[in-house]
Amino acid sequence: MNKALVDELIEFSLSAGISGREEKIRDLVISRLPGVNYKVDNVGNLVVELGEGNESVAIMAHMDEIGLLITGITPDGCLTFRKVGGFDDRLLLGEHVNVVTDSGVVDGVIGITPPHLGGIQSAENLRIDVGAHNKEEAEEMGIKVFDFAVFKKHVSVLNNRYLSVRSLDDRFGCVALIYVLKNIIKKSLKKKIYFVWTVQEEIGLKGAKAFVSRNRIDMCYAVDSFACCSSLTGPVMCGKGPVLRVADNSAIASYDEVKKILRLANANGVPVQIGVTGGGTDGSTAMEFGSKMVPVTLAVKYLHSQAEYISLEDFENLTKLLSILLEK
């Protein structure tokens, strides 16, 4: 087990940042960049540009995670919220959360009516309880509308092969881009390469749309999650290599480019899976603006839950494959 890798993935995953509030993740990425120039665009995407040439390639990973946006404070001091991103309402019931404010993090819980009192509680009526007796006390704790909350995150390393922690989607992608950037920064590149850490992917690929609308891209690799393991996704599983996400609800990958990636992977001894899943990736937005695209992903078990997990070996093969693709 690569302890340094595990520690870095954990650090990125434990950092909080829902869609629209990615600033902590962006600062963390910037702190790990290997002495390169970068820019933050109008919508908050972080961009590094390398190389020169007629061909332009973008490699993207999103910084945001699913969570809760604080929408108000009730007279009795509880917090109302709305979901940000798609996840099962059942995850909310009885959950511990961190409420992120400008002045720090406040502990909270989402309570439910106990079975002793009867009835079935609707998720629409759930509130975050921070222990305040009234609205004024909650405000004194530094809480206000437009703060956000994330599920409290617990880390498990399973069998020295798998890492499980909430928000691996897509923090592993953020880390992967850093690793790949370091791998190729001193290479002689014959094309322009954009490394893009995007915002607001979970609510409609907003950051990626903003980037590709202003930058001409010939090829896009979206580094994101592949929701496995179900009847829809077939034999794709954690531990068998990165996944070429050839089709999902948003787009179908370039057939010619998929064949090229498979040839390169085979020639370099990198195991690769091919799969179809649901959802969408930043790559689909590039396609809408005339780019070829292939999402190069990791199989993630229990996606969009507190138990998300990936294979550490898959991650290492992912960064190897992406480095090869950008050098060729």
C-alpha positions as MATLAB code, in Angstrom:
seq = 'MNKALVDELIEFSLSAGISGREEKIRDLVISRLPGVNYKVDNVGNLVVELGEGNESVAIMAHMDEIGLLITGITPDGCLTFRKVGGFDDRLLLGEHVNVVTDSGVVDGVIGITPPHLGGIQSAENLRIDVGAHNKEEAEEMGIKVFDFAVFKKHVSVLNNRYLSVRSLDDRFGCVALIYVLKNIIKKSLKKKIYFVWTVQEEIGLKGAKAFVSRNRIDMCYAVDSFACCSSLTGPVMCGKGPVLRVADNSAIASYDEVKKILRLANANGVPVQIGVTGGGTDGSTAMEFGSKMVPVTLAVKYLHSQAEYISLEDFENLTKLLSILLEK';
ca = [
       0.000    0.000    0.000;
       1.297    3.456   -0.975;
       0.828    5.348    2.307;
       1.731    8.737    0.812;
      -0.959    8.291   -1.834;
      -3.526    7.189    0.735;
      -2.743   10.188    2.950;
      -3.133   12.584    0.019;
      -6.415   11.064   -1.129;
      -7.730   11.261    2.423;
      -6.679   14.901    2.801;
      -8.462   15.904   -0.401;
     -11.559   13.859    0.450;
     -11.885   15.248    3.962;
     -11.781   18.822    2.659;
     -15.288   20.222    2.240;
     -16.614   21.849   -0.917;
     -20.054   21.456   -2.450;
     -21.015   22.832   -5.863;
     -20.510   26.585   -5.870;
     -18.311   26.490   -2.766;
     -15.175   24.806   -4.082;
     -12.723   27.419   -2.762;
     -11.097   25.167   -0.136;
     -10.450   22.432   -2.691;
      -9.094   24.904   -5.234;
      -6.661   26.307   -2.662;
      -5.544   22.787   -1.787;
      -4.872   21.937   -5.438;
      -2.937   25.193   -5.917;
      -0.774   24.354   -2.908;
       0.279   21.094   -4.631;
       1.030   22.431   -8.103;
       4.658   21.879   -9.149;
       5.733   25.476   -9.771;
       3.579   26.158  -12.824;
       1.554   29.181  -13.816;
      -2.163   28.848  -13.266;
      -5.282   30.925  -13.548;
      -8.720   30.915  -11.989;
     -11.410   31.839  -14.497;
     -14.578   33.845  -13.920;
     -16.634   30.894  -12.694;
     -13.930   29.435  -10.443;
     -12.309   26.760  -12.613;
      -8.593   26.279  -11.961;
      -6.595   25.993  -15.201;
      -2.975   25.093  -15.984;
      -1.757   25.231  -19.589;
       1.259   23.290  -20.877;
       2.846   22.745  -24.286;
       2.349   24.224  -27.714;
       0.969   23.012  -31.004;
      -2.037   22.949  -33.288;
      -3.800   20.222  -31.325;
      -5.399   21.070  -27.981;
      -6.302   18.552  -25.289;
      -8.165   19.092  -22.016;
      -7.985   16.788  -19.003;
     -10.699   17.604  -16.471;
     -11.650   16.657  -12.931;
     -14.326   18.318  -10.832;
     -13.665   19.804   -7.400;
     -17.217   19.828   -6.045;
     -19.039   17.210   -4.010;
     -22.643   16.483   -3.129;
     -23.948   18.047    0.063;
     -26.426   20.483    1.562;
     -26.890   24.221    1.094;
     -28.228   26.086    4.115;
     -31.403   27.932    3.107;
     -32.609   29.350    6.431;
     -32.794   29.172   10.228;
     -36.078   28.320   11.949;
     -37.318   30.162   15.068;
     -36.276   27.179   17.209;
     -32.667   27.330   15.888;
     -32.687   24.461   13.402;
     -31.332   24.816    9.864;
     -33.338   24.296    6.713;
     -31.448   23.065    3.654;
     -31.671   21.868    0.091;
     -29.775   19.000   -1.476;
     -26.915   19.864   -3.831;
     -26.265   17.079   -6.317;
     -28.031   13.763   -6.676;
     -28.206   11.272   -3.834;
     -30.720    9.055   -2.074;
     -32.770   10.886    0.565;
     -32.326    7.899    2.860;
     -28.708    8.969    3.399;
     -29.978   12.002    5.313;
     -31.842   10.129    8.025;
     -30.053   10.293   11.380;
     -26.887   11.633    9.770;
     -24.085   13.631   11.395;
     -22.930   16.654    9.365;
     -20.356   19.414    9.392;
     -21.814   22.868    8.803;
     -19.108   24.979    7.144;
     -19.245   28.693    7.994;
     -16.897   31.613    7.416;
     -15.727   31.338   11.018;
     -15.287   27.567   11.199;
     -17.062   24.229   11.251;
     -20.124   23.572   13.396;
     -21.287   20.060   14.299;
     -24.861   19.173   13.434;
     -27.207   16.199   13.216;
     -30.245   15.429   11.098;
     -32.660   13.855   13.531;
     -35.716   11.770   12.769;
     -38.848   10.988   14.728;
     -38.176    7.799   16.729;
     -40.312    4.729   16.037;
     -41.673    4.976   19.595;
     -43.614    8.076   18.468;
     -44.888    6.506   15.261;
     -45.202    7.848   11.756;
     -42.918    7.914    8.734;
     -40.787   11.024    8.449;
     -40.601   12.745    5.061;
     -37.167   13.883    3.924;
     -38.761   17.200    2.965;
     -39.312   18.001    6.635;
     -35.790   17.195    7.838;
     -33.743   19.870    9.590;
     -30.159   20.174   10.820;
     -29.993   20.472   14.596;
     -26.869   22.331   15.803;
     -27.942   22.507   19.442;
     -29.217   26.086   19.247;
     -32.325   27.028   21.222;
     -33.432   29.765   18.829;
     -32.544   31.551   15.605;
     -30.418   34.171   17.353;
     -28.274   31.533   19.043;
     -27.660   29.768   15.730;
     -26.626   33.087   14.174;
     -24.262   33.703   17.083;
     -22.605   30.402   16.167;
     -21.714   32.018   12.827;
     -24.331   30.246   10.722;
     -26.086   32.035    7.874;
     -27.846   31.359    4.604;
     -25.430   30.231    1.838;
     -23.265   28.318    4.296;
     -23.171   24.620    3.498;
     -22.999   21.233    5.133;
     -21.366   17.951    4.215;
     -21.756   14.510    5.693;
     -19.200   13.762    8.397;
     -16.539   11.679    6.712;
     -15.088    8.451    8.006;
     -12.064    6.708    6.481;
     -11.550    2.979    6.031;
      -8.676    1.200    4.308;
      -9.991   -2.201    3.273;
      -7.630   -5.151    2.912;
      -4.739   -2.738    2.172;
      -6.146   -2.456   -1.359;
      -9.179   -0.190   -1.240;
      -9.842    3.236    0.215;
     -13.345    4.163    1.373;
     -14.304    7.746    2.239;
     -17.065   10.172    1.217;
     -16.196   12.515   -1.701;
     -13.640   10.323   -3.425;
     -15.884   11.454   -6.287;
     -14.094   13.389   -7.629;
     -11.253   14.179   -5.260;
      -9.308   11.221   -6.587;
      -9.600   12.910   -9.991;
      -8.243   16.176   -8.571;
      -5.247   14.308   -7.160;
      -4.793   12.321  -10.371;
      -4.464   15.522  -12.420;
      -1.728   16.735  -10.059;
       0.164   13.444  -10.415;
      -0.146   13.469  -14.213;
       0.937   17.106  -14.391;
       4.082   16.266  -12.436;
       4.728   13.264  -14.712;
       4.686   15.241  -17.957;
       5.773   18.742  -16.963;
       9.316   18.224  -18.239;
       8.339   16.303  -21.370;
       8.600   17.743  -24.853;
       4.948   18.221  -25.672;
       3.785   18.726  -29.259;
       0.295   19.858  -28.368;
      -1.387   22.278  -26.016;
      -2.684   20.617  -22.868;
      -5.158   22.174  -20.458;
      -5.408   20.758  -16.941;
      -8.806   21.898  -15.670;
     -10.174   21.463  -12.164;
     -13.831   22.328  -12.711;
     -16.643   23.683  -10.539;
     -20.310   22.755  -10.223;
     -20.148   19.442  -12.048;
     -22.651   17.819   -9.703;
     -25.432   20.254  -10.627;
     -25.100   20.215  -14.407;
     -21.433   20.355  -15.537;
     -21.483   24.150  -15.259;
     -17.756   24.796  -14.909;
     -16.818   22.590  -17.843;
     -19.414   24.300  -20.045;
     -17.927   27.683  -19.196;
     -14.394   26.503  -19.994;
     -15.074   24.828  -23.343;
     -17.209   27.753  -24.488;
     -14.108   29.964  -24.294;
     -11.331   27.534  -25.277;
     -11.036   25.444  -28.437;
     -10.582   21.778  -27.521;
      -9.870   18.901  -29.935;
      -9.825   16.109  -27.364;
     -11.137   15.881  -23.798;
     -10.410   13.302  -21.120;
     -12.845   13.575  -18.208;
     -11.311   11.998  -15.107;
     -14.274   11.045  -12.991;
     -16.126    8.187  -11.322;
     -17.712    5.138  -12.907;
     -20.647    3.992  -10.790;
     -20.242    0.241  -10.574;
     -21.336   -2.539   -9.575;
     -24.835   -3.391  -10.784;
     -26.689   -5.255  -13.499;
     -26.342   -2.137  -15.695;
     -22.557   -1.977  -15.407;
     -21.897   -5.696  -15.844;
     -18.457   -7.085  -14.952;
     -16.779   -3.714  -14.298;
     -15.399   -3.701  -10.767;
     -12.829   -2.098   -8.501;
      -9.346   -3.571   -8.879;
      -9.406   -4.487  -12.581;
      -8.009   -1.214  -13.918;
      -9.248    2.212  -15.038;
     -12.549    2.279  -16.929;
     -13.196    3.832  -20.314;
     -16.722    5.128  -19.742;
     -17.906    4.628  -23.296;
     -21.540    5.599  -22.700;
     -23.685    7.168  -20.003;
     -26.784    9.353  -19.825;
     -25.010   12.414  -21.241;
     -22.869   11.236  -24.175;
     -21.183    8.406  -26.044;
     -17.401    8.410  -26.251;
     -15.409    8.610  -29.492;
     -15.153    5.078  -30.858;
     -11.877    5.768  -32.687;
     -10.323    7.333  -29.599;
     -11.406    4.405  -27.418;
      -9.670    2.007  -29.811;
      -6.508    4.148  -29.702;
      -6.491    4.191  -25.904;
      -6.919    0.428  -25.773;
      -3.953   -0.063  -28.132;
      -1.747    2.223  -26.045;
      -2.834    0.607  -22.796;
      -2.137   -2.867  -24.139;
       1.272   -1.824  -25.482;
       2.231   -0.401  -22.090;
       0.813   -3.157  -19.910;
      -1.942   -1.060  -18.322;
      -5.136   -2.984  -17.499;
      -8.250   -1.214  -18.770;
     -11.970   -1.930  -18.490;
     -14.774   -0.741  -20.765;
     -18.136    0.100  -19.303;
     -21.529    1.742  -19.613;
     -23.149    3.496  -16.668;
     -25.571    6.287  -15.780;
     -25.006    9.953  -14.998;
     -22.747   12.272  -16.979;
     -19.263   13.788  -17.041;
     -17.589   17.053  -17.969;
     -16.533   15.366  -21.215;
     -20.030   15.579  -22.662;
     -19.862   19.371  -22.609;
     -16.658   19.349  -24.647;
     -18.402   17.186  -27.228;
     -21.182   19.762  -27.543;
     -18.525   22.268  -28.610;
     -16.987   19.972  -31.244;
     -14.394   18.007  -29.275;
     -13.822   14.291  -29.242;
     -14.048   12.932  -25.735;
     -13.490    9.827  -23.636;
     -14.115    9.751  -19.888;
     -11.137    7.911  -18.356;
     -12.490    6.907  -14.985;
     -12.204    4.727  -11.907;
     -14.775    2.197  -10.812;
     -16.311    3.558   -7.609;
     -18.403    1.292   -5.440;
     -21.306    2.835   -3.490;
     -21.039    6.106   -5.431;
     -22.694    9.189   -3.896;
     -22.842    7.590   -0.475;
     -20.722    7.860    2.664;
     -19.025    4.575    1.762;
     -17.577    5.387   -1.686;
     -14.526    3.312   -2.388;
     -11.835    2.827   -5.010;
      -8.911    0.524   -5.678;
      -5.523    2.097   -4.938;
      -3.955   -0.008   -7.693;
      -6.568    1.289  -10.141;
      -5.592    4.854   -9.215;
      -1.926    4.218   -9.973;
      -2.815    2.643  -13.327;
      -5.101    5.593  -14.066;
      -2.297    8.137  -13.677;
       0.033    5.956  -15.732;
      -2.483    5.671  -18.565;
      -3.294    9.383  -18.599;
       0.401   10.292  -18.677;
       0.891    8.025  -21.691;
      -2.097    9.536  -23.500;
      -0.917   13.112  -23.024;
       2.655   12.356  -24.112;
       1.638   10.633  -27.371;
];
